[in-house]
């Protein structure tokens, strides 16, 4: 499974979200791709006020916006499976 975490660098909330995702998915196989929204005007317009945002590469329409918890991450992934 490939996950996408939209954010910026530096971004304290994005770092917290990344750590939370790692904890929630410990022992599971996945790739986490971090996308810096500042590199795209389209992504800036879409996510500037809502980062961090988690998405699944195979279903980029589904998004989990901050704030979220480990339980939220697991529920989001189950719903999208």
N, C-alpha and C positions, 0 to 999 in steps of 0.2 A: 504494500500500500504506500502510495506517495502522498504526503501531506504538504500543503503550502501554508506558510505563515507569512502574511503580509504585515509589514511594519517599516520602521526606519532604523538607522543606526547612527548615533546612539538613541536608545529608547528604553527607559527603565521598565515600562509596562510590557514591552515586547520581550525583554529578557525574562521577566517574571512569567510570561505566557510560555516561553520556550522551556523554562525549567519545569513548569507545571505539566506540559505535554510530555516531557521526558519521564517524569514521575508517573503520570497516568498510564503510559504505555510501556513501562519497564517490563522487559522480558518478551515483548512482542516485536515482530519484524515490520519495520516501516522505514521510509526515508522522509526526512523533514527538510523541505526546501524553503529557505528564507528569501523572500523577495522584498527588496527595498523599493517602496512605492515612489520615492523621490526620483527614480530613474525613468518614470513614465508620467506624462501629464494626465493620461487617462486614469491611471491608478491613483494618482494624487486626488483627482476629482472624486473618484469612487470611494476612497478609504481614508482620506486625510483626517476626518473627524471620528473615525471608528476603530483605528488600529489599537492593538493587534487584532487581526482577523485570521481565523483558521479555515482552510478549505481542503477538500479532497481533490486531487488532480483529475480523477476519473469523473467527478461530478462537481465541476467548478461553480455551478449555480448555487449549491448548498454552502452556506457560510455560518461560522460561529463567531459572533462578535464579542469583544471584551465588554464587560467582565465575564469570565467563565472559570469554572472550577475543574478539578480532575474528574469529578462525577459528570459534569456537563460535557467534557471532551469524550468520555466513554459513551455516554448516551447519544451524542451527536454521531459518532462513528457507527454505532449500532443501527441508528435510524437510516444511515446512508448506505449500509451494506446491502 
